[in-house]
Amino acid sequence: MKNYTLVTFLGKGRENRETGYRKTRYRFPGEVEPRPETAFLGLELAKYLKPDVLVILGTSGSQWGVLMENLALEGQEEEKRICLMDAEATATVEQQTLDGLTDVLSGATGYNVMPMLIPFGKNAEEQYNILDTVADAVPNGAVSFDVTHGFRHLGMVGFLSAFMLERVRNLAVRDLWYGALDMTENGVTPVLKLDGLTHVQRWVSALDRFDATGDYGVFEPLLIEDGVAEDKAKCLKEAAFFERNFNVSDAKRKIHTFLSELESLSGASGLFRKKLRERLVWVKESDLGEHQRKLAFQYLNRGDFVRAAVLGWEATITRQCLLRDKSPDEFPARKETQEKFESELKEQKYEQRKVEAYWDLKDLRNALAHGGEPSCKHIRQILKDPNPERLHREIETCLQRLLN
C-alpha cells in the first residue's frame, strides 16, 4: 500500500539509562516463532508491516541516544550520538538535532524515518500539540499506531490521534498495536492487535453521525466487517436513500429485510445491537401514517426542519386517507383526500387550533421545501428569526395538534 505510515512512541527506558527498555522477543499474530530480541517494538513492527514511513514520536527526554546506539554502525556519527545521550539525560533534546540523524536512522532501518519531538502532554494545550504534530506527520494514505512505549497517557493520545486522522484527514487507520510486556512468558512477549477497540470507537462515531443525520448507511461497512452479508447490510444504505426522498414505504421494506440479522450480530456490532434496534424501531408501527409521524419527530429533534415539516404534513394526509378508507400509497387518492380535508378545514369542521396548525404546517412545508415566500405573516417572521428554537417550537406545536 502506497503512503502507508507507522507511528510509534519512544519513552524513557526504565531498566538502564545505557540500554533503555528491557529486551524481549516479540511474537506477532499469525506467527509461530518469536522475532529476534529487541528493546523497541516499533522497529520490529516496521519489519512486520513494511510501511513507507516510520514516524518516531518522543519527548526531549526520551531515549533517543539509546535508539541511535542500537541502530548506528560502530563509529558512525559518534560525536552526535554522544551529544544526544547528554541532552537526553537533561531532557534537552532538540528537533534540529534529530533532523540531523534522519539519514542514519533511515539507512539503518531501510525506511523513511521521521523522528519528531512532542511535548510531555502535561495539560490540554500540550495534548493538542501532540495531535497537531501527528497530523502534520501523516498527510495522507493509511496509518497504523504502535502505542507500546512512552508515558502511559501517550497511548491514549495515540488512540485519539488515530481516529482524529480518520475523520479530519480521511486517512485509513489500519491497526493499533501494543506489545504486552506484562504478558511475557519464557522471554516471549505477544504483540496485540487492538481491533476490538478500533471497532467499538467506529461504532460510537457511526451512532453519533446517524443521530445527527439520520443516515442508516453509516452502519453498512461496520456490519459487513462483522460478518453481515453485503446484500443485507446494503439494505440500510438503500433505506436511507428512500427515506431522504420521502419514500417511507420502501425505506420500511428495506429495513425489514435487514432486521432478521439483528439477533445474530457479532463482534462490536453485537455490543451495539440494542442501540441499533432503538433507531430502527419505527418500522414496526402498523401504518404508514405512524411511520411518517415518528420520523417527523425524529428529524425535528435532529434540527432537520425541512424533513420534519414535509413528513409531518405527509403524515397528516396519510392519516386522513386511512380514516376515509383511501389508499395512502396512491397519488390520486391522496390528492382527493387532501382536497376534501382542506375544504372541511375551510368550513371550520374541526377545532380552531387544528385548523391553524394545518395551514401553518403546510405554509412551513412549502416555504422550507421550495424556498417560496410564506403566505402567513407570523410564519414569515419565524423563518427570519435567527433563533432556531422558535422554528422548532412552531413545528412541534403543529405536529402535536395534528398527529397526537
C-alpha positions as a printed Julia matrix, in Angstrom:
404×3 Matrix{Float64}:
   0.0     0.0    0.0
   1.46    3.37  -1.01
   1.71    6.21   1.53
   1.49    3.83   4.45
   2.81    5.27   7.73
   3.6     3.6   11.04
   3.58    5.92  14.06
   5.41    4.73  17.18
   6.26    6.35  20.51
   9.63    6.45  22.24
   9.77    6.8   26.01
  12.39    6.77  28.75
  13.98    3.4   29.45
  13.34    2.25  32.99
  15.74   -0.67  33.05
  19.01    1.15  32.44
  19.97    4.56  31.09
  22.59    2.94  28.86
  20.49    0.08  27.48
  16.98    1.55  27.6
  13.94   -0.73  27.57
  14.11   -4.32  28.69
  14.77   -6.52  25.7
  12.33   -9.24  24.72
  11.37  -11.44  21.79
   8.07  -10.26  20.31
   5.65  -12.67  18.65
   3.22  -11.21  16.11
  -0.28  -12.54  15.34
  -0.18  -15.48  12.96
   3.49  -16.24  13.58
   4.74  -19.32  15.42
   8.3   -18.24  16.09
   9.05  -15.05  18.01
  11.2   -12.33  16.45
  14.85  -11.72  17.43
  15.38   -9.98  20.76
  14.85   -6.2   20.7
  14.11   -3.32  23.06
  11.98   -1.35  20.61
   8.76   -2.87  19.32
   8.35   -0.07  16.77
  11.44   -1.16  14.84
  10.41   -4.81  14.73
   6.83   -3.83  13.89
   8.11   -1.84  10.92
   9.76   -5.01   9.59
   6.45   -6.82  10.03
   4.21   -4.14   8.46
   6.68   -2.69   5.91
   5.44    0.93   5.94
   6.68    3.61   3.59
   7.32    5.98   6.51
   8.2     5.31  10.13
   7.35    8.24  12.42
   9.0     8.07  15.85
   7.49   10.42  18.41
   9.3    11.2   21.63
   9.85   13.96  24.18
  13.02   15.93  24.83
  13.88   13.33  27.45
  13.06   10.16  25.53
  15.85    7.63  24.92
  16.89    8.97  21.53
  20.54    8.28  22.29
  19.88    4.66  23.19
  17.87    4.27  19.99
  20.82    5.59  17.98
  23.24    3.29  19.8
  21.08    0.33  18.77
  20.93    1.37  15.12
  24.11    3.21  14.15
  27.2     1.38  12.97
  30.26    1.5   15.22
  31.88    4.92  14.95
  29.07    6.33  12.79
  28.12    9.91  13.82
  29.75    9.19  17.18
  30.05   12.83  18.22
  26.37   13.47  17.51
  25.42   10.34  19.4
  27.36   11.4   22.48
  25.75   14.86  22.39
  22.38   13.23  22.03
  22.96   10.99  25.06
  23.93   14.02  27.15
  20.88   16.01  26.0
  18.64   13.06  26.71
  19.9    12.91  30.32
  18.84   16.54  30.9
  15.66   16.38  28.75
  17.04   18.99  26.34
  16.99   17.11  23.02
  16.08   19.48  20.17
  14.31   18.81  16.88
  17.26   20.2   14.93
  19.49   17.5   16.43
  17.05   14.76  15.46
  16.75   16.14  11.92
  20.5    15.68  11.55
  20.18   11.98  12.29
  17.39   11.03   9.89
  19.81    9.68   7.28
  21.41    7.36   9.84
  18.03    6.14  11.07
  16.66    5.67   7.57
  19.78    3.9    6.4
  19.78    1.53   9.37
  16.1     0.6    9.07
  15.52    0.76   5.34
  12.54    3.07   5.81
  11.99    6.78   5.56
  12.28    7.57   9.27
  10.92   10.81  10.76
  11.99   11.37  14.39
   9.75   14.09  15.85
   9.68   15.83  19.21
   6.41   16.09  21.09
   5.68   17.75  24.45
   5.05   15.69  27.58
   1.27   16.16  27.33
   1.01   17.57  30.85
  -2.0    19.77  30.03
  -4.66   20.23  27.37
  -2.52   22.59  25.29
   0.37   20.12  25.14
  -2.01   17.28  24.3
  -3.44   19.32  21.4
   0.12   19.99  20.28
   0.8    16.26  20.11
  -2.28   15.71  17.96
  -1.14   18.57  15.7
   2.3    17.01  15.32
   0.83   13.64  14.38
  -1.5    15.26  11.84
   1.42   17.09  10.22
   3.49   13.9   10.08
   0.79   11.84   8.33
  -0.62   13.94   5.47
  -2.35   11.16   3.5
  -2.7     7.45   2.85
  -3.05    4.82   5.58
  -1.64    4.75   9.1
  -1.03    2.28  11.92
  -0.11    3.15  15.51
   2.16    1.39  17.98
   1.12    2.53  21.47
   3.54    0.31  23.43
   6.19    2.74  24.61
   6.22    6.25  26.06
   4.34    7.62  29.06
   1.2     5.64  29.84
  -1.08    8.51  28.87
   0.57    8.78  25.43
  -1.11    5.52  24.48
  -4.45    7.25  24.95
  -3.24   10.21  22.92
  -2.14    7.83  20.17
  -5.54    6.15  20.19
  -7.28    9.51  19.86
  -4.82   10.62  17.17
  -5.72    7.62  15.06
  -9.4     8.47  14.91
  -8.84   12.19  14.6
  -6.84   11.46  11.45
  -9.57    9.12  10.2
 -12.22   11.82  10.47
 -10.27   15.03   9.78
  -7.93   13.8    7.06
  -9.95   10.89   5.69
  -7.0     8.61   6.33
  -7.46    4.87   6.66
  -6.49    3.75  10.16
  -5.4     0.16   9.63
  -4.41   -1.04  13.08
  -3.45   -0.19  16.64
  -0.65   -2.33  18.07
   0.54   -3.0   21.62
   3.45   -5.08  22.87
   2.11   -6.66  26.07
   5.25   -6.91  28.22
   3.14   -7.84  31.26
   2.13  -10.99  29.38
   5.72  -12.09  28.7
   6.33  -15.82  29.21
   9.68  -17.54  28.8
  11.16  -14.41  27.27
   8.44  -14.14  24.59
   6.05  -11.17  24.5
   2.79  -11.27  22.49
   2.01   -8.33  20.23
  -1.69   -7.46  20.4
  -3.68   -6.04  17.54
  -6.3    -3.85  19.23
  -9.04   -4.44  16.66
 -11.8    -4.58  19.25
 -11.12   -1.06  20.49
 -10.98    0.4   16.99
 -14.28   -1.27  16.03
 -16.02    0.0   19.17
 -14.8     3.55  18.53
 -16.08    3.4   14.95
 -19.49    2.25  16.18
 -19.66    5.12  18.65
 -18.76    7.52  15.84
 -21.34    5.96  13.5
 -24.11    6.29  16.09
 -23.23    9.96  16.55
 -23.34   10.54  12.8
 -26.65    8.72  12.46
 -28.21   10.73  15.29
 -27.07   13.91  13.55
 -28.1    12.98  10.0
 -30.49   10.02  10.08
 -28.33    8.2    7.51
 -28.62    4.44   8.11
 -25.84    3.91   5.57
 -23.17    4.78   8.16
 -23.65    1.3    9.67
 -23.17   -0.63   6.41
 -19.33   -1.03   6.41
 -19.25   -1.83  10.15
 -21.85   -4.57   9.77
 -20.06   -6.1    6.78
 -16.81   -6.06   8.76
 -18.53   -8.11  11.47
 -19.85  -10.73   9.07
 -23.25   -9.45   7.92
 -23.91  -10.35   4.27
 -23.29   -7.41   1.96
 -26.76   -7.54   0.42
 -28.35   -7.35   3.89
 -26.14   -4.52   5.14
 -26.71   -2.64   1.89
 -30.43   -2.53   2.73
 -29.69    0.15   5.34
 -27.93    2.34   2.79
 -30.86    1.9    0.41
 -33.34    2.63   3.2
 -31.56    5.92   3.87
 -31.87    6.84   0.19
 -35.61    6.12   0.14
 -36.29    7.9    3.42
 -34.41   11.02   2.34
 -36.62   11.11  -0.74
 -39.71   10.76   1.5
 -40.41    7.27   0.18
 -41.15    5.88   3.63
 -42.83    2.69   2.38
 -39.72    1.47   0.55
 -37.47    2.63   3.39
 -39.53    0.48   5.75
 -39.34   -2.5    3.39
 -35.55   -2.3    3.19
 -35.14   -2.04   6.96
 -37.46   -5.0    7.49
 -35.22   -7.03   5.19
 -32.25   -6.22   7.41
 -33.98   -6.73  10.79
 -33.61  -10.51  10.62
 -29.85  -10.01  11.02
 -30.09   -8.12  14.31
 -30.16  -11.02  16.75
 -27.15  -12.77  15.24
 -24.85   -9.72  15.17
 -21.36  -10.49  16.45
 -18.2    -8.56  17.25
 -18.51   -4.86  18.04
 -21.81   -4.81  16.14
 -23.25   -7.2   18.73
 -22.38   -4.75  21.52
 -24.46   -2.08  19.82
 -27.41   -4.31  18.85
 -29.78   -2.65  21.33
 -28.85    0.88  20.21
 -29.3    -0.04  16.56
 -32.68   -1.63  17.26
 -33.82    1.57  19.01
 -33.06    3.55  15.87
 -34.96    1.15  13.61
 -37.97    0.51  15.84
 -40.23    2.92  13.93
 -40.71    0.35  11.15
 -42.68   -1.91  13.49
 -45.62    0.51  13.53
 -48.61   -0.85  11.68
 -49.46    2.01   9.33
 -47.67    4.44   7.06
 -49.01    7.49   8.87
 -47.48    6.37  12.15
 -44.13    5.76  10.4
 -44.23    9.25   8.96
 -45.25   10.78  12.29
 -42.36    9.15  14.18
 -39.87   10.14  11.5
 -41.16   13.72  11.56
 -40.42   13.96  15.29
 -37.03   12.29  14.83
 -35.99   14.79  12.18
 -37.33   17.64  14.28
 -35.13   16.55  17.19
 -32.13   16.49  14.83
 -32.85   20.03  13.73
 -33.74   18.93  10.19
 -36.73   21.23   9.91
 -37.34   20.62   6.19
 -37.86   16.87   6.6
 -39.77   17.34   9.85
 -42.25   19.68   8.15
 -42.59   17.59   4.99
 -43.06   14.28   6.82
 -45.4    15.85   9.37
 -47.61   17.2    6.59
 -47.47   13.87   4.71
 -48.41   12.02   7.91
 -51.45   14.28   8.29
 -52.67   13.46   4.77
 -51.91    9.76   5.24
 -53.95    9.69   8.44
 -56.88   11.3    6.63
 -56.6     8.71   3.84
 -56.79    5.86   6.34
 -59.77    7.45   8.13
 -61.6     7.64   4.81
 -60.63    4.11   3.63
 -58.44    5.52   0.86
 -55.08    4.06  -0.12
 -52.34    6.41   1.12
 -49.87    4.91  -1.38
 -51.86    6.03  -4.44
 -51.33    9.62  -5.56
 -54.88   10.24  -6.92
 -56.36    9.03  -3.61
 -54.01   11.25  -1.61
 -54.8    14.28  -3.76
 -58.54   13.73  -3.48
 -58.27   13.25   0.3
 -56.16   16.38   0.68
 -58.69   18.49  -1.26
 -61.63   17.2    0.8
 -59.78   17.66   4.09
 -58.76   21.21   3.22
 -62.31   22.0    2.19
 -63.53   20.78   5.59
 -60.89   22.88   7.33
 -62.09   25.98   5.48
 -65.64   25.16   6.55
 -64.44   25.1   10.18
 -65.45   21.47  10.72
 -62.51   20.98  13.1
 -61.42   22.81  16.22
 -59.64   26.08  15.52
 -56.26   25.02  16.92
 -56.14   22.09  14.47
 -57.19   24.29  11.55
 -54.45   26.79  12.3
 -51.88   24.04  12.82
 -52.58   22.51   9.41
 -52.3    25.75   7.45
 -49.18   26.8    9.37
 -47.53   23.44   8.78
 -48.4    23.48   5.08
 -47.07   27.02   4.79
 -43.83   25.98   6.5
 -43.53   22.87   4.39
 -43.89   24.83   1.14
 -41.51   27.57   2.23
 -38.81   25.22   3.53
 -39.02   22.64   0.75
 -39.42   25.03  -2.18
 -37.89   28.27  -0.94
 -41.06   30.25  -1.53
 -42.43   33.17   0.46
 -44.79   32.03   3.26
 -48.3    33.37   2.9
 -48.76   33.75   6.66
 -47.17   36.77   8.35
 -46.16   35.03  11.57
 -44.55   32.15   9.6
 -42.51   34.74   7.68
 -41.39   36.22  10.98
 -40.4    32.82  12.35
 -38.29   32.0    9.28
 -36.49   35.35   9.54
 -35.73   34.84  13.22
 -32.12   33.6   13.67
 -33.16   31.67  16.77
 -33.85   28.07  15.6
 -35.73   27.3   18.81
 -38.66   29.39  17.61
 -38.98   27.34  14.41
 -38.56   24.13  16.39
 -41.41   25.09  18.74
 -43.7    26.06  15.86
 -43.24   22.76  14.01
 -43.55   20.79  17.24
 -46.81   22.54  18.13
 -48.25   21.83  14.66
 -47.25   18.16  14.81
 -48.74   17.69  18.27
 -52.06   19.31  17.35
 -52.39   17.36  14.12
 -50.9    13.98  14.96
 -51.07   13.31  18.71
